[in-house]
Amino acid sequence: MSTYAAETAVNLKASLESLYAQTVPPDQIVLVVDGPVDRGQEDVIAQYRNDRRILHMSLIRLPKSRGLANAMNVGLENCYGEFALRMDSDDVCEPDRIEVQLAYARAHPEISLIGTWSEEFYDDGAPSHLKVSPASHDAIVRALRWRNVLVHSSILVRAEALRRVGGYRETYGKLEDYDLFIRLAQAGVKFHIIPKVLVRVRSGTEQRIRRGGLAYCIKEIRFRIDCFRSGFLNVRQLVMVTAMYTTFRLVSGQLRRRLYSLVRT
């Protein structure tokens, strides 16, 4: 988990509390502070470092923010467990999230990455959306050729699998999770998605706006070309998905939000 200057103390507190209140608590929380943060966040961090419900919080401070991919790689270096559970500093776990995912992972040693469904909610009072995804590995990989169906903050993954592919790459900006999932699939890692909402994902208009524009579009095109060169996409898929996402990234932020809603229920 990482936090940074643009996060709020209220969101960070809600996120951490949802981890500390788990029916099966984590052995360790690795919190990467990605550059300086305000006094409010520092107070929240100090509060939870002294909370004995979880005995080991590893706090890593980076002098300057370099983005999520770098923060996640630094965090992974400090994870000592067999499994790594991802969490964002503004999302909220259901109380049984770790219990459910860990039970599935232990019962299915052939599966290395377990995600879940999620509910996207908005602070502005807009209706929430349920993000559903296929459950089986083959269906997930087929869907990944067209869009990212895995919710990054919902995954539990065997740490060895992450390290085997070199962790995250900073090459494609905010597509670092999508890029990771495709490289894991190509490395033979097996996926499963539990068809149950175990994470509530905070969303907003500003987030949709950030995921558009010319610069984002160019990175998206480069990413798809890389997927083609690696053999993950064929020519037809490359042409179709690049055309679709070029249009998607260049439309207005409000229209993009409506289009996002079409792939939720």
N, C-alpha and C positions, 0 to 999 in steps of 0.2 A: 504494500500500500504506500502511496506517496501523496504528499500534499504540497501546495505551492501558494504563492502570494495571493492569487486570485480566489482562493477558497475562502469560505467563511467559517468562523468558529462554530456557529450553530450547526452547519452541515457536518463539519468534522466530528463534533461531539455526537451527533446522531449516528454517524457511521461507526465510530469506535464503540459506542454503547451497544450497537447491534451485534458486534463481535464479542464483546465482553459478556453479553447476556445469552450466549449460545448454550443450548442444552448439552452439547459436547464442546467445551472450550478448546481453542487452539493451544498447542504447546508453546507457541512463540508468535508474537506479532513483530514484523519487521516494518517499521515506519521510516520512510525516506522523506526528509524535509528538503524539497527541491528548491534551494535558495532561501533567502530570508523571508520570514512570515511575520504577521502582525502579533501584537501582544495577546489578542483574543485567542488565536490559535496556540500560542505558547502556553497560555493558561490551561487550555484543554489538554495539551500534550502532557504538561506537568501533572494534571489531575489523574490521567490514566496511567502514567508511569508509576504512580503510587497505589494503583488499584490492584489488590492482591488476588482478584478473581483469575487473572492471568499472570503467572509468575515471571515470565520473561518477555519484556518488550525491548527489542533492539532498535535503538534510535540512531539513524545515520543522517548527518547534516551535510549537505552539499553547499559550497560557498556561492554557487551561481546556478540558476535554473537552466537546464539543458534539455528539458522535455521528458515525456513519460518513458520513452524507450530507454534512455540512459538511466533514469531513476530505477526502472524495473531491473535492469542488469546489475546495478549496484545492490539493490535489494536481494536479488537472487544469490549473489556472492555471500550474503550473510544469513541465508536460510539453511538450517541444519537438518530439517525434517525430510522424510521420504516424499512428502507431498507439499506442493505450494498451492495455496488458495489465494486467488486474486480478489482484490476489493478496491473500489474507488472511494475517495475521501468524501464524496457527496451522495453515495448510494447507501441503501439500508438492507441488511440481511434479514430474512425470516429467522425466528429463533432456532429452528431445526435444520438450518442449511448445512452446517458442517456434519451433523449427525447423518443426514440422508446421503450426502455426497460421499462421505468417508465409508459408509456401509456399502454403497454400491462399488466403490473402488476396491475394497477388500474382498468383496464377493466376486469380482471380475478382474483378476490380475492381468488379463490380456488387454484391458482398456486402460489407456494412459491419460486421457483427457476427458473429464466429465463436466459438461455444462448443464444449465437449467433454462427453463423459460423465465421470463422476467416481465415485470409490470413497469412501464414508463409513466412517471407522474410529473406534473408540472406545478411549480410554485405559484404560477399566475392563476391557478384554479381551472385551467382547461381540463377536459376529460382525460383520464388516464387511458393508456393503450396496453394491451397484452401482446408481447412479442413471442410468437410461437415458432418452433423450429422442428424439423424432422428429428427423430430419435436415433435411428441406426447409423452406423458409420458410413455405409455406402451412400445413403440418402443425403447425409451431411456433406460428404465430399462432392456429390453431384451438385448440390445447391451452392457450394462455395465457388463453383466456376462462374456463378452469376451474381451472387451477393454474399456478404458476410452474415451467416445465420447464427454464429456463436456470439453470445454476449460476453465480452471480455471480463467484466467484473463478476461473472457467474462461474468462472472455471475453477476446477480443482485439477491439478496436473501433476504427474510424477516429475519431481525436480530433475531427475536424471534425463528425462526426455527433453526438457528445456535446455539443459546444458549440452546435450548431444548435438543440437542444431545451432549452438552458439548464442542462444538467447534471442533478444530482440535486436532488430536493425533500425537505425535512424534514417534510412534511405528515403522513405516515403512519408515522412511527417506523421500525420494522424492516422495513417493506415498501418501503423506498426503491428497492431493485433491481427489484422487480416493477413498481412505478410507472414507473420509467425504461424498462423494456423495452416496456411498453404505449405510452408516449408515442413511443418510437422507431418502433414498428410503425405508429402512426398518422401519423407524419411521413414514411412511405414507405421507411424503412430496411429493407434486406433482411438476413435472418438465415440462418445455417447452423450446424448442430451436427455436429462430427466424431464419428462413432460409435466412439470410442476413449477409454479412460481416460487422461487426461493430467494430472489433478489428483487428489490424495488429500485429502479434506476431513475435518478433525477434528470429531467430533461428541460428544455426551454427553447424559445425562439432563437436566442443568441447562439446556442449550440448549432442549430440547423444552419444559421447564416455562416458560421465559421467553416462549415463543411461544404462550402461552395466558393465560386469565384474562379478566375483564370488560373491563379497559382495552384490552387487545389486541383483543378482540372488537369493541368499539365502533369502533376505528380500522379494522378490517377491513370493517365495514359501511359506514363513510364512504367507504372506498376503492372498494368495489364500486358504491356509488351514483354516485361520480365517474366510474367506468368507463361506467356507463349514460348519464349526462348527456353524456359525450363521444362517445357513439355506439359504443363498443367492445362493449357488451353490449346485448342486447334485453331486453324485459320478462321473458320466460320464463327466460332465462339468469340475469338478476339475482335473481329469486325463488329459483331452484334453488340457485345457488351461494352466496347469502347464507344460506339455511337450512342448507346443508351445512357451511359454515365456522363458522357460529354454534355449531352442535353440536360441531364439532371443537375450537374454541378453549375451550369451557367444560368439556370432559371432563377427567379427571385427567391429570397429567403422564405417568404410566406407560402409561395407555391411549393417550394421544396418540403416545407413542413407537411403540407397536405399529401404530397407524394409519399413521404415517409409513412404517413398514417395508413396508406393503402396496403402496406406489407405487414401491418399489425391488425389485430381484430378489435 
